[in-house]
């Protein structure tokens, strides 16, 4: 496994934990998401839940990871069709930018 | 999730600071619409570009919506205005703010501007009208009709077939809000503004409407009753201007707040 694949796996796990914290308030059982899981159709999360997830991401990774920035250029259809993997890739790309250079 | 307790309601909000700029940053307060709406519609479309431009922003969920609590009653326009007053006071926002409201959110903004003229710098109303008797009559009928429609299972089958399961689910949530609260009865019931009240709203007002939206019959109506109002009609858009044309709305807001000519408007109207 490359360092990048390892980081993707780690971010996916962290985002999975955050999603479970959000759906817990709806009384839903914990889920195991994949990169292809759809936020709206599969998880039945709404836009307001994406905002909550964005607050959790910024608290965990810092303000460089901004859900608002990630979604600002997307149209409604793209937000509705959003995959977990798209968000994971965005977070990893932001972490790559902020990582110290050896 | 940050919340502030005002008027016996926990209001969910996000206070986002603009990137540092010279001088005091303007503050924009975003007020969403009724039903399936929440702070997300503004946050996900405007937060990043406006913060990058140096604008401080307050986003919040109206009572009964999003992640704010849902009291069984207390849904007159005046209640929503009091919530906004309480929220800004609690956040320590004392300078006059720019208000932007989508649909019912704009109605709340007009109510706030009428009650607190010294606390409002300007107002942007998206597909929105002030709380007048004429508005209350139309909204009252619309809410009653919507409540009846959403009480029938066939409605959700139609919504699902036409717009997808996502919209059907949101509509069920909207129906629960109407069923479990006095929203439909109280929103059109409170004291409304008359023409004299409107003539006293002297702050600059920008009315953004879709050419096929709720004000399609008379898009320039507000210019006739407000002393300092201008209108931008976005072509080929209906009531969903904020979401469907968010880039144009964003450009208009940036020009408006920073007192630039409304370049986006000239392009759209050409």
Interface residues (C-beta under 8 A of the other chain):
Chain A: X40 X41 X44 X46 X47 X48 X50 X51 X52 X55 X66 X67 X68 X69 X71 X72 X76 X79 X80
Chain B: X1 X14 X16 X38 X39 X40 X41 X43 X44 X45 X46 X47 X48 X49 X51 X61 X66 X67 X164 X165 X166 X169 X170 X243 X244
